C-alpha cells in the first residue's frame, strides 16, 4: 500500500498540510466544515494504517451509572483506558447518547463497553470505522469485532462444587431480567442451568430469583424463606450490596448460607469471610479488545469474536449445608 501522508490528505481536501495536522491532533482551531472535510478525506485514504507509531485517538463508549461505577464498569473502563495508554494512544470517552460526537473528532475506531445493542446498530449504519464490542456479539460483515467473557464453565464448576458439599437448593440471584440473563454472551446463567440439570434438577429456572440493587432485601428474604442453602450472585458490586441484607437478617456466611459471587479485586478477599468467586480477567479482556481494534484499524486482521475464560476461585464462603454438618456431628457423637 502506498504510504499516505498529511500532504496527500491536504491535496485531497484542498487545504494546507498544517491544517490537516491540526485536525488529526484534534485541535479546536479549525472550523467544523473544514474539519469534517479533512476527516472524510483521511478516512477514505486509510491514513491511520500508515501512521508511524500507535498514537491514535480511539473512542471508548460506555454507559456508566454513578452508583455502579466502582463495579464491573469501573474495572473494565480502567483496564481499557490503560491498554490504550500503553500503546501511546488517546481516549475519547463518550456515552451511547453522544456517539455522534466521535464523527467530529480524529477518531479511527472505538471500543464499546455499553450493554446497549443499539450502539452497535447506530455505529453500523452511520460509520465505516472499526468497532470492538466488549460482552456484545460481533458483526463481522459490518466491521464490528467482539471480546466476550466466558463464564459458563466456572459457574458449572462452582455449582458442582456446591453440590459435592451437599447443597441441593442452590439459587441464582440476578439483578437483571430473565431475557438479559438468557441473552448474555458470557452464558453465566446457562452454565448454572446446565449444572443443575446435570444433577437432576428438572426446573432450575424456578431456582432463579430476580431483584434489583435498590430492591435486594425482598429478593433476599425470598431466598431465605424458600430454604435455599447456597446462592450464586453474578455481580462484582453484589459483594457490597449484599452486606446490609446479611446483617439485617443475621445470616452467617457460610454457616447459614454458602455463596459464590463475582470477584471484586481488593474487596472480595478482605470480606469476612473471604468470598468464593468467579474471576473475570478484566486486563486480558481489555488487552484483547484494544489489540483487535488496532489490528482492524491497520487492516492486519478482520473483525472476529475472541473469548476470554473466567475462573472459579474457592475461598471461605462455601461449606456443607447446616443439615449435612448436623448429620456429621450426630455420627461422631458430638
N, C-alpha and C positions, 0 to 999 in steps of 0.2 A: 504494500500500500504506500502510495506517495505520501511523504511527510507533509502534513498541513501545518501552516504557521499562522500567527496572528496577522501577518501581512496578507496572506491568502484570504483570510476571513474579511479583512478590511476592503480588499478589492471587490469581493463578492457583495459586501454590504454597501459599498460606496462611501466608506468613512476612513478616517486615519487609523494607522496601527495603534496609536496611543489611546484612541477612543475604545478600540477593541480590548486593549489591555485593561482599561478601567472597568469595562463591563464584566470581563472574565474574572476580575478580582472583586466584583460586587461593590464597586464604588458607587456612591449615591449621586455623583456629579455628572450624570448622563440622563437626558430626558427619556421618558417612558417609551416613546415611539422609536427612538434610535436604539435604545436598549433591546427592545423586542426584535428589531430588525437584525441586530448583531447576533442575538441568541439563536434566532431561527437559522441564520446562515451557519453559525458554528455547529449547531446540532445536525444540520443536514450534511455537513462535511465530515462528521465523525471526529471532530477536533480532539476530544479528550483521549481518544485512542492513541494519539501521537504526542501527547504532552509528556514532558520529562517528569520523572518522579511520580508520586501519587498524591500530590497536594490538590486533590479535587474537592469541591464542595458537594456534599450529598445531603438529601433531605432525610429527616427522621420523623415519621408520622406517628403520633400516639395520642390516645385519649387517656389522660391521667387524672382520675378523680382524686381530689386532695386527700381524702381520708384513707385512701389505699396506696398512696404514692410510696410508702415505705415497704410495701409488699412486693408482689411479682413485678408490677410496673416499674417501680423504682430500681429493682435489681436488674431487670433486662435493659432498661434505659441506660443505666450507668455502664453496663457491660458493652452495649453497642457503641456508645459515645467513646469509650476507652479504646475499642478496637479501631475505630476511625482515626482517633488521635494518634495511635501508634503508627499509622501509615502517613502521618503528616497531613491528614485530611481535615476538612472543616465541616461543621454540622449546621444545618438549617432546621431547627426544631419547630414543627407546626402541628396543630390539632387537625383532626379529619375535616372539620368545618372550614379550615383555612388552606386546604391543599392547593387551591388555585394560585396562592401567593408564590408557590415554587416556580410557576411559569415566568415570573418576573425576575428570577434570580439565575445566576450561572450555576445551576444545579444539573448534574449529569446522571442522576438516578436517585433512588430513595430506598430506605428500609422502612417497612410498615409494621409498627407494633400494635396497631389498633385491631381489636377483635371484630370490628365492623366490616363486613364483606363489601359494603357499599363503597369503601375507599378503593378497593380493587376495581370495582365496576367503573368508578369515575376515572381512575387512572388509565384503564384500558381504552376508554372512549375518548379521553382528552389528550393523552401524552404518548409520545413514541419513545419514551425513555425507559431504561431498565428499572424494575421494581423487585424487591425481595420481601416477601411476607414472612413474618415470624408467627408460627402457630395459626396460619391460614393457608389453605392449599394453593399450590402453584397453578398458573395458567400459561404454560409454555408457549402456546400459539399467540399469546398477546405480550410476550416478553416479560412474564412475571414468574420468578422463581420462588422457592419457599424453603425455610428451615423449620422443622417440626420437632417438638419434644415428644418422645415416645414413652408414655407412662404405663401402658397396659402390662408389660412384663413385670416390672417391680410391684405393681398393685396386685397382680396374681400371686407373686411371691409373698407379699405381706399377708394376704388373705389365707394362703396355705399355711403360713407360719402361725397365724392366729388359730386356725382350725386344729393344727397339731397340738397347740396348747390346751385345747378342749373347748374353744368357743364355738357355739352353734348359731347364735343370734348375733350376726355381725352387720351393723348398719353402715350405710353410705350416706353421709350428711353433706348435702350440697346446698350452696347459696346461689345456685343458678337454676334455670328451668330445666325440665326434662329434655326439651328439644335441644338446648345448648349442650347438655351433657352428651346426648346421643351424637351430636354433630362435631364435637371437638376432635380435631385431628390427633390429639395425644392419645385418644381412646382409653382414657383413665377409667371411665365408668364401665366400658366394655370389658376391661380387664377384671374389674370387680365382679361383674355379672358372670363372666366365663368361669372364674374361680369358684363362685358359689354353685353354679351349675355342675361343675366337676365334682363337688361334694354332695350332690343330690338335692340341692335346694331348687325346687321346681319354679318358684316365682320370686327371684331375688329383687325384681323391680319393687315388690311390696316392702322390701327392707330399705328402700331409699327414702330419706327424709329431706324435704325441701324447706328452706328457710331463707332469710336474708341476714346480712350483717346487722341491720337495725332491728331485726326480729328473731335473733338467735334463741332467746330464752324459751319461747313457746316450743320451738323445734327441739331444743334440748330436753325440755320437760316431756315431750312425746317420746323421745329416745329412752328416757328413764322409765316412764310408765309402761312402755312396750316390752320391757325386760331385756333389752339388748345388753350384752356384757362386753362388747367391743364395737369400735366405730372407726371408720376411715373419714378423715376431714381433709378434702383435697384443696387446701389453700395455704400459702405461706402465712398470710395475715391471720389465719384462724388460730395460730399459736397464741395470739394476743386476745382476739375477740372471745375465745373460749374461756379464758381465765375467770372472768366475772361469773359465768354460769357455774363453773366448778365450785367456786367459793360460796355462791348463794345456796346451792343445793347440797353442799357438804360432800361432794363427790371426791373420793381419793383415787389418784392415778398411781399405779394400776390396780390397787386393791379392789376398788368398786367397778372400775371401767378401764379396759385396755384401749389405747388409742394409737392410731397412725396418722400423722399429719404430714404436711409438705415442709421440707427443710427451709427454715428461715435462718440464714447464716448469722452467727453471733447471738442468736436468740434461742433456737431450739435446744442447743446443748447446755444452756445455763438455766433453763426452767427446772422446776422441781416436780417430778423427776425429769431428767433429760429425755426429750421426746424421740421416739422411733419415727422415722420419716421416710418419705420419698424425696430423693435429692435430684433437683434439676441442675444441670451443668450450664448455668447462665453464660459463663465465659466462653465455653465451647460453642454454644448456640450463636452467640454474638459474633465470634470469630468466623464461624462458617458462613453466617449471613453476609458479613462485610466482605469476606473473601469472594463469595459468589457474586456479589454486586460488582466489585471491582473487575472481576473476570468478565462479567457480562458487559460492563461499560467498555472494556478494552477488546471486546469480541474474542476473548480467549476461550470462552465456554458458553454453551447455550443455557437458558433457564431450565432448572430442574428442581426436584424435591430432594432435600437432604434430611435424614432422620438422625437425631441425637438422643441416644437412650438415657433414661434416668436410672437411678439405682435405689434399692431399698436398704436403709441403714437402721439396724436394730440397736436401740439404746436401752432405756429402762422403763418405758411406758407400756410394756406388754408383760403380762403374767397370766397364769391359768385363771379361769373364772372362779368366783367365790365358791360355787358348789363343788368344783373339782378340788380346790385346796382343802375344803372341809372334808371331803371324802378321803383325801390322803391323810389328814390328821387323824381321822377315825381309824384308818387302817393301822396306823402306828401307835394308836392308843394315847394320843395327845388330848 
